[in-house]
């Protein structure tokens, strides 16, 4: 199976350094908090937090967010790529107040925008931030909702038949972003570093999902 490498280890490192500087420059003296979307968005947020804290010379709050029960596609996800018993759930950790802060949501790949919509819904269950921004390592286009990132590592023109794969050292042993043909992967188990499945176009309400999969 062929994979085109679009970001290698050094590219990922340089990209995160640039995004960290952009966040600090645009935020000015406003307090900043970072919240990563599980799974790889949470890892990227932790890296960005360390870099931003070094730049501003003070601690920066860091949280991570699970959006499983806020998605609008729980009933329609491909059973071959999702557990038959329901979504894979990770814990959410937001143990700080952010009502006066700019909260930067962090994710690995921006696609249709449905993951980000779910993350915003989940975030507002914990409070009302002064402002919400979005930072992504890669933007592959094909938006289905009016969502645009404030900070982008790399814009990746892709076809819908292609898959963007993000590997991170903490999970996969190396940093890399590749593009592959999803049609070649049909009938195969997804690689451990594969980007989560394409977000469905379903309009199923998130609260219906909560009733189907009570916490």
C-alpha positions, 0 to 999 in steps of 0.5 A: 500500500502506497503512502505519500509522506507530506510531513516528516518528523522535523516538519511536524516539530517546526510546524508546532513551533510556528503554531505556538508562536502564532497563538502567543502573538495573536493572543497578546496579554489575554489568558490562554488555555489549550484543550485537545480533542482525543486522541491525537489532538490531545497529544498535540495540545500537550506539545503546544502547551509546553512550547507556549508556556516557555514563550510566555514564561508562565504555566498554561492550562491544558485539558483534553476532551472526549467528544464520543457522545456529542457526535452526530454520526454514532448511529451510522458509523462504519461497523467495520471501523468502530466497536459494535458496542458503541464508540471508544470513549476516553476520559475528559479532563478539564479541571480549570476555569476558562470563562475569561480565557481564550480556549484553543481547541487542538486537533490533528486533521480538520475534515468536514468540521463535524468533530469540531462542532461536537468538541464545541458542544462538549466544551460549553458543557464545562463553561463559557470561554471568552473566545474559542479558537481552533488549531489543527496540524492539517486541513484537508478540506471538504467542509460540510459545516462553516468551520475554519481553523485559526491556526493551520500546520499544513493545507492538504488538498485531498480527494474524498477517496484519500485518507490522511494518516497522522502518526505521533511519537507518543502512540506510534513511535514516530512523527509523520503525516501521510496521505493514502488511498482509502480504496486500497484499504477496503477490507483491511484493518485500519493502521494504528496511526490512521486518522479517525474515520471520515465524519458522517453527514448524518444529522442525528442529534447528539442528545439522541446519541446520549440516550442510546449510550448513557454514561 
